[in-house]
């Protein structure tokens, strides 16, 4: 009689439950520290994002048990509320890490959830790193398992399962408790790319919903709530209602290799579909000392996938900042006007600068139907008023596994982010946080993590 394979969810629950710090190689540990630093840094930068202040005020006004820190303000809220607020800040500027193959943003789901629980009860830094790696790896693998995506925002739709699993582990639940938390999360699996298409502020909340709901699912599992065991393969499970998971892509090499090591750390606070065109334009502007006044017209050639997310005609809409982050036209206009693309270029005043719309009139989008890439290639062609025709094609984006940011660049980005926005750290505080993360595996109790005096 043929032996039945365990379900995908059971395999993942078993692995999440069993992983130990001693199982991890030094390389993945160093990657984890780098990703943690980046996620916290972009959250500080995210405090300048539209919509965050109102949501923060509303959530904190609800009150509740003081369990977990709001990173930026040192307020303490219930763990679910803290995971939600911190998740919004981490996602707000689209400056967070991404796995380009999986189209997955694990850090803005896993780190807010896990740090909320690490504030709530004692946890050694080694255990925190191990749990983070398990949760983020599970997140990437679940998203890798999707071969076709009709428009779900998989970071949250599947991310809630990883958030639930790792939250249950952090609460000390056994493998059955972890699996049950994942089953509970099936009822909260949601998220759509329509908010990206329309440039709506709720886009920033979807991954935060997954962080919060995963924490809540773990608490409900701890309370004894039962849940579907066949959350993916069942008759009314994820595979049949959403999209089928490819078992081999999800589980292949689990425990032997880490897909997490191929995350991209973003060099620009913008949708990753804009980055190749941003790099191409920055290169042309720098090489030819161009200003917008010298440009007669500009054409950007992008792939169909890129066009779907960032190729719409630029309009301020109701959310100028989000519109700018998801517009290749805005990206190019900003560079032609200002020479580069930086954090301040997505501030509302910068987006609403009348010169932007004037420059955008010169920028035409062409879709290259022969290309199937998600994020590359992009070609920018500029015709100057003097009659020159300048062109640049970008096939590799800084920050990707093929062209990674070095430690100096990662730390420079972190310092810029941590010392910006309404809750900016001093440079001394930012350096202490970086040093704390470097030595996080020596932290005896993560409840002391934020003591940076």
Wavefront OBJ file of the C-alpha trace (Angstrom):
o trace
v 0.000 0.000 0.000
v 1.396 3.399 -1.048
v 2.267 5.646 1.843
v 0.419 8.991 1.778
v 2.673 12.028 1.876
v 2.111 14.507 4.702
v 0.308 17.659 3.610
v 2.328 20.740 2.690
v 1.064 22.489 5.798
v 2.088 19.610 8.068
v 5.564 19.477 6.507
v 5.993 23.208 7.083
v 4.652 23.041 10.640
v 7.034 20.186 11.448
v 9.998 22.148 10.121
v 9.072 25.408 11.843
v 8.645 23.570 15.132
v 11.901 21.627 14.907
v 14.377 24.223 13.610
v 17.116 25.127 16.105
v 19.835 27.778 16.147
v 22.518 25.089 15.952
v 21.029 23.976 12.622
v 21.766 27.357 11.034
v 24.967 28.142 9.184
v 26.800 31.441 9.825
v 25.866 32.785 6.405
v 22.105 32.638 6.912
v 22.520 34.150 10.379
v 24.337 37.138 8.884
v 21.650 37.518 6.232
v 18.988 37.487 8.954
v 20.693 40.310 10.843
v 20.953 42.339 7.634
v 17.256 41.841 6.883
v 16.206 42.757 10.416
v 18.181 45.996 10.229
v 16.666 46.870 6.870
v 13.097 46.187 8.026
v 13.428 48.337 11.136
v 15.139 51.124 9.206
v 12.473 51.369 6.516
v 9.823 51.458 9.262
v 11.407 54.633 10.610
v 11.385 56.101 7.115
v 7.769 54.948 6.784
v 6.731 57.359 9.529
v 6.745 60.085 6.853
v 4.151 58.195 4.789
v 0.627 59.421 4.131
v -2.085 57.851 6.242
v 0.116 56.371 8.946
v -0.474 59.101 11.520
v -4.253 58.760 11.503
v -4.211 54.963 11.765
v -1.593 55.105 14.531
v -3.742 57.548 16.521
v -6.870 55.441 16.041
v -5.236 52.167 17.106
v -3.493 53.623 20.150
v -6.767 55.266 21.232
v -8.305 51.785 21.538
v -5.913 51.073 24.396
v -5.578 47.582 25.799
v -2.954 45.614 27.691
v 0.541 47.094 27.378
v 2.390 44.090 25.931
v 4.404 45.097 22.885
v 6.246 48.188 21.739
v 5.312 50.487 18.901
v 8.846 50.707 17.530
v 8.959 54.401 16.741
v 7.287 55.860 19.810
v 7.967 53.520 22.752
v 4.221 53.191 23.371
v 3.051 49.721 24.444
v -0.098 48.090 23.085
v -1.590 44.592 22.869
v 0.637 42.366 20.742
v -1.869 42.244 17.869
v -2.128 46.042 17.749
v 1.639 46.529 17.881
v 2.161 44.017 15.074
v -0.389 45.924 12.994
v 1.044 49.415 13.545
v 4.659 48.327 13.089
v 3.676 46.364 10.006
v 2.125 49.466 8.457
v 5.259 51.530 9.047
v 7.520 48.802 7.661
v 5.468 48.532 4.458
v 4.520 52.166 3.977
v 7.238 53.353 1.606
v 7.704 50.181 -0.463
v 11.330 50.368 0.607
v 11.329 46.905 2.195
v 12.998 43.710 1.021
v 11.464 41.571 -1.721
v 12.047 38.120 -3.160
v 11.730 38.797 -6.863
v 11.067 35.210 -7.966
v 8.412 34.653 -5.326
v 7.136 38.256 -5.480
v 7.175 37.986 -1.718
v 7.795 40.608 0.991
v 8.388 38.413 4.049
v 10.030 40.887 6.398
v 7.101 43.311 6.660
v 4.908 40.419 7.840
v 7.224 38.233 9.928
v 9.308 40.824 11.788
v 6.379 42.913 13.133
v 4.606 39.742 14.284
v 7.648 38.174 15.904
v 8.963 41.307 17.622
v 5.500 41.918 19.090
v 5.659 38.515 20.792
v 9.327 38.886 21.740
v 8.297 42.012 23.694
v 5.551 40.068 25.451
v 7.595 37.244 26.944
v 11.253 36.302 27.410
v 13.048 35.107 24.281
v 16.787 34.723 23.685
v 18.239 36.524 20.690
v 19.283 33.193 19.189
v 15.724 31.927 19.446
v 14.462 35.132 17.850
v 16.825 34.763 14.877
v 15.873 31.109 14.472
v 12.165 31.902 14.558
v 12.591 34.785 12.116
v 14.494 32.603 9.649
v 11.875 29.854 9.897
v 8.979 32.250 9.357
v 10.536 34.267 6.554
v 11.714 31.137 4.752
v 8.232 29.647 5.013
v 6.771 32.892 3.646
v 9.045 32.872 0.592
v 8.466 29.178 -0.075
v 4.696 29.513 0.059
v 4.814 32.380 -2.440
v 7.264 30.432 -4.613
v 4.689 27.653 -4.756
v 2.292 29.807 -6.772
v 2.854 29.359 -10.498
v 0.131 31.741 -11.658
v -1.244 34.770 -9.847
v -4.389 36.414 -11.230
v -4.063 39.383 -8.878
v -3.809 38.234 -5.266
v -1.328 40.145 -3.082
v 0.432 36.968 -2.017
v 2.576 38.725 0.577
v -0.531 38.936 2.749
v -2.713 36.208 1.231
v -0.112 33.522 1.977
v 1.918 35.519 4.484
v -0.740 35.142 7.140
v 0.010 31.384 7.293
v 3.701 32.050 7.956
v 2.844 34.740 10.493
v 0.522 32.325 12.305
v 3.094 29.519 12.319
v 5.936 31.598 13.663
v 3.717 33.350 16.206
v 2.568 29.976 17.511
v 6.187 28.870 17.829
v 7.001 32.084 19.712
v 4.160 31.336 22.125
v 5.716 27.946 22.820
v 3.032 25.873 21.111
v 3.914 22.376 19.907
v 3.743 21.267 16.281
v 0.004 20.595 16.531
v -0.573 24.064 17.936
v 1.485 25.564 15.110
v -0.472 23.584 12.535
v -3.760 24.632 14.094
v -2.743 28.305 14.017
v -2.065 27.910 10.299
v -5.500 26.363 9.853
v -7.107 29.290 11.650
v -5.196 31.630 9.324
v -7.041 30.142 6.330
v -10.032 32.195 7.425
v -7.922 35.372 7.199
v -6.131 34.724 3.886
v -6.719 37.916 1.895
v -5.071 40.629 -0.162
v -5.419 42.009 -3.667
v -3.256 43.894 -6.148
v -6.199 46.168 -6.960
v -4.992 48.553 -4.280
v -1.673 48.765 -6.161
v -3.447 49.362 -9.472
v -5.467 52.234 -8.007
v -2.688 53.616 -5.795
v -4.838 53.250 -2.662
v -3.405 53.709 0.813
v -4.861 50.391 1.954
v -2.020 48.740 0.023
v 0.181 49.664 2.991
v -2.131 47.862 5.387
v -2.452 44.476 3.688
v 0.829 43.011 4.963
v 0.097 44.531 8.382
v -3.243 42.694 8.417
v -1.309 39.454 7.820
v 1.131 40.209 10.655
v -1.686 41.021 13.079
v -3.964 38.180 12.036
v -1.154 35.645 12.294
v -0.479 36.702 15.879
v -4.188 36.466 16.651
v -4.429 33.025 15.040
v -1.646 31.803 17.323
v -3.453 33.124 20.409
v -6.673 31.427 19.261
v -4.821 28.161 18.766
v -3.458 28.538 22.289
v -7.065 28.994 23.463
v -7.990 25.590 22.046
v -9.819 26.676 18.882
v -9.730 23.908 16.278
v -9.168 24.529 12.557
v -8.976 22.796 9.169
v -6.023 20.444 8.842
v -6.152 20.411 5.027
v -5.889 24.171 4.690
v -4.214 23.980 1.280
v -5.198 20.665 -0.292
v -8.731 20.357 1.089
v -11.889 20.446 -1.007
v -12.471 24.046 0.075
v -8.847 24.791 0.884
v -6.511 27.391 -0.515
v -5.501 25.368 -3.588
v -9.072 25.052 -4.847
v -10.350 28.485 -3.873
v -7.308 30.648 -4.669
v -4.407 29.101 -6.610
v -2.787 25.651 -6.272
v 0.538 25.386 -4.462
v 3.246 23.454 -6.269
v 4.466 21.018 -3.608
v 7.938 20.611 -5.107
v 8.531 24.353 -5.418
v 7.319 24.951 -1.875
v 9.121 22.122 -0.090
v 12.100 21.348 -2.334
v 15.340 21.574 -0.345
v 13.535 22.647 2.838
v 16.093 22.550 5.637
v 19.016 22.091 3.245
v 18.964 25.433 1.423
v 17.492 28.836 2.185
v 15.602 30.766 -0.472
v 15.726 33.597 2.056
v 19.330 34.241 1.057
v 18.121 35.519 -2.311
v 16.091 38.440 -0.973
v 16.633 41.826 -2.582
v 17.272 44.864 -0.418
v 15.807 47.844 -2.235
v 17.944 50.808 -3.160
v 14.943 53.049 -3.886
v 11.664 53.733 -1.976
v 9.458 52.646 -4.838
v 7.728 49.609 -6.337
v 10.429 47.237 -7.538
v 8.961 47.362 -11.052
v 10.273 50.950 -11.273
v 13.862 50.222 -10.288
v 15.386 49.214 -13.632
v 13.999 52.352 -15.262
v 15.186 54.453 -12.300
v 18.724 53.087 -12.641
v 18.743 53.649 -16.406
v 17.593 57.251 -16.042
v 20.009 58.049 -13.240
v 22.853 56.725 -15.384
v 21.864 58.847 -18.380
v 21.436 61.976 -16.252
v 24.817 61.460 -14.554
v 26.742 60.496 -17.704
v 25.427 63.389 -19.800
v 24.855 65.975 -17.054
v 21.242 66.276 -18.164
v 18.566 68.579 -16.810
v 14.867 68.366 -17.564
v 15.086 71.560 -19.636
v 17.442 69.793 -22.047
v 15.031 66.910 -22.653
v 12.720 67.067 -25.667
v 11.080 63.704 -25.019
v 11.686 60.437 -23.201
v 10.529 56.884 -23.890
v 10.678 54.068 -21.358
v 10.295 50.491 -22.564
v 9.067 48.046 -19.926
v 7.709 44.507 -19.766
v 3.982 43.683 -19.638
v 4.265 42.684 -15.962
v 5.929 45.984 -15.074
v 3.366 47.891 -17.079
v 0.533 46.261 -15.139
v 1.819 47.661 -11.853
v 3.578 50.933 -12.745
v 2.658 51.759 -16.338
v -0.608 53.659 -15.914
v -0.745 57.336 -16.855
v 0.386 59.208 -13.771
v -2.325 60.907 -11.741
v -2.128 62.260 -8.208
v -5.436 60.655 -7.278
v -6.440 60.559 -3.629
v -3.028 59.283 -2.484
v -0.242 61.224 -4.235
v 2.576 59.426 -2.454
v 1.325 55.937 -3.303
v 0.607 57.053 -6.862
v 4.207 58.229 -7.178
v 5.619 54.972 -5.820
v 3.667 52.984 -8.410
v 4.385 55.163 -11.439
v 7.323 54.755 -13.780
v 6.450 58.118 -15.295
v 6.764 59.827 -11.926
v 10.036 58.010 -11.207
v 11.625 59.266 -14.408
v 10.249 62.788 -14.098
v 11.582 63.063 -10.556
v 15.077 62.046 -11.692
v 15.069 64.381 -14.686
v 14.085 67.229 -12.367
v 16.248 66.368 -9.358
v 19.067 64.163 -10.622
v 18.341 61.085 -8.523
v 15.560 59.244 -6.674
v 15.633 59.593 -2.891
v 13.337 59.365 0.124
v 12.364 63.018 -0.064
v 11.235 62.582 -3.666
v 8.119 60.725 -2.510
v 7.134 63.292 0.091
v 3.772 64.784 -0.820
v 5.176 68.254 -1.531
v 7.670 66.764 -3.989
v 4.978 64.731 -5.743
v 2.679 67.759 -6.050
v 5.417 69.997 -7.485
v 3.853 71.489 -10.682
v 7.135 70.871 -12.535
v 6.521 67.128 -12.187
v 3.392 67.138 -14.343
v 5.106 69.328 -16.915
v 7.985 66.859 -17.140
v 5.665 63.855 -17.285
v 4.163 65.207 -20.506
v 7.509 64.390 -22.164
v 7.543 60.748 -20.989
v 6.007 58.000 -23.116
v 5.639 54.348 -22.080
v 6.137 51.483 -24.521
v 5.386 47.868 -23.656
v 7.849 45.292 -24.966
v 5.642 42.271 -25.597
v 8.709 40.119 -26.348
v 9.877 40.331 -22.728
v 8.353 38.334 -19.854
v 10.443 39.608 -16.933
v 8.871 40.928 -13.756
v 11.419 43.609 -12.969
v 13.847 43.738 -15.900
v 14.746 44.734 -18.521
v 13.909 48.405 -18.875
v 15.208 50.740 -21.543
v 15.128 54.531 -21.325
v 15.591 56.586 -24.495
v 16.010 60.347 -24.215
v 16.014 62.753 -27.136
v 17.557 66.090 -26.217
v 16.544 69.444 -27.627
v 20.010 69.552 -29.191
v 19.138 66.482 -31.271
v 21.097 63.838 -29.341
v 19.527 60.400 -28.891
v 20.628 58.798 -25.605
v 19.741 55.272 -24.518
v 20.369 52.956 -21.568
v 19.105 49.406 -20.935
v 19.248 47.868 -17.452
v 19.148 44.094 -16.970
v 20.453 43.990 -13.370
v 19.157 46.041 -10.473
v 21.315 47.022 -7.471
v 20.281 45.109 -4.372
v 19.352 41.871 -6.126
v 21.253 38.613 -5.504
v 23.073 39.183 -8.802
v 24.162 42.669 -7.730
v 23.802 42.830 -3.932
v 24.283 45.913 -1.804
v 27.461 45.635 0.235
v 27.546 46.153 4.009
v 28.514 49.809 3.621
v 25.527 50.460 1.376
v 23.143 48.558 3.671
v 24.286 50.529 6.694
v 24.175 53.819 4.804
v 20.565 53.137 3.811
v 19.750 52.210 7.403
v 21.320 55.381 8.807
v 19.438 57.542 6.301
v 16.124 55.889 7.168
v 16.569 55.739 10.939
v 17.475 59.424 11.132
v 14.566 60.633 8.972
v 10.886 61.327 9.509
v 8.946 62.693 12.493
v 10.334 60.042 14.883
v 13.931 60.297 13.701
v 16.647 58.763 15.831
v 19.838 60.633 16.543
v 22.883 59.288 14.709
v 24.176 57.944 18.032
v 20.931 56.045 18.666
v 20.934 54.657 15.134
v 24.485 53.392 15.530
v 23.533 51.720 18.821
v 20.611 49.966 17.159
v 22.871 48.722 14.381
v 25.350 47.428 16.958
v 22.526 45.749 18.910
v 21.377 43.908 15.789
v 24.955 42.874 14.979
v 25.111 41.213 18.406
v 21.489 40.094 18.684
v 22.475 36.458 19.162
v 24.051 37.549 22.454
v 20.874 39.212 23.772
v 19.668 37.113 26.707
v 16.132 38.490 26.701
v 14.605 40.241 23.688
v 12.452 42.313 26.042
v 15.680 44.273 26.560
v 16.337 44.675 22.825
v 15.214 48.319 22.694
v 17.276 49.458 25.700
v 19.761 51.523 23.697
v 20.898 53.940 26.404
l 1 2 3 4 5 6 7 8 9 10 11 12 13 14 15 16 17 18 19 20 21 22 23 24 25 26 27 28 29 30 31 32 33 34 35 36 37 38 39 40 41 42 43 44 45 46 47 48 49 50 51 52 53 54 55 56 57 58 59 60 61 62 63 64 65 66 67 68 69 70 71 72 73 74 75 76 77 78 79 80 81 82 83 84 85 86 87 88 89 90 91 92 93 94 95 96 97 98 99 100 101 102 103 104 105 106 107 108 109 110 111 112 113 114 115 116 117 118 119 120 121 122 123 124 125 126 127 128 129 130 131 132 133 134 135 136 137 138 139 140 141 142 143 144 145 146 147 148 149 150 151 152 153 154 155 156 157 158 159 160 161 162 163 164 165 166 167 168 169 170 171 172 173 174 175 176 177 178 179 180 181 182 183 184 185 186 187 188 189 190 191 192 193 194 195 196 197 198 199 200 201 202 203 204 205 206 207 208 209 210 211 212 213 214 215 216 217 218 219 220 221 222 223 224 225 226 227 228 229 230 231 232 233 234 235 236 237 238 239 240 241 242 243 244 245 246 247 248 249 250 251 252 253 254 255 256 257 258 259 260 261 262 263 264 265 266 267 268 269 270 271 272 273 274 275 276 277 278 279 280 281 282 283 284 285 286 287 288 289 290 291 292 293 294 295 296 297 298 299 300 301 302 303 304 305 306 307 308 309 310 311 312 313 314 315 316 317 318 319 320 321 322 323 324 325 326 327 328 329 330 331 332 333 334 335 336 337 338 339 340 341 342 343 344 345 346 347 348 349 350 351 352 353 354 355 356 357 358 359 360 361 362 363 364 365 366 367 368 369 370 371 372 373 374 375 376 377 378 379 380 381 382 383 384 385 386 387 388 389 390 391 392 393 394 395 396 397 398 399 400 401 402 403 404 405 406 407 408 409 410 411 412 413 414 415 416 417 418 419 420 421 422 423 424 425 426 427 428 429 430 431 432 433 434 435 436 437 438 439 440 441 442 443 444 445 446 447 448 449 450 451 452 453
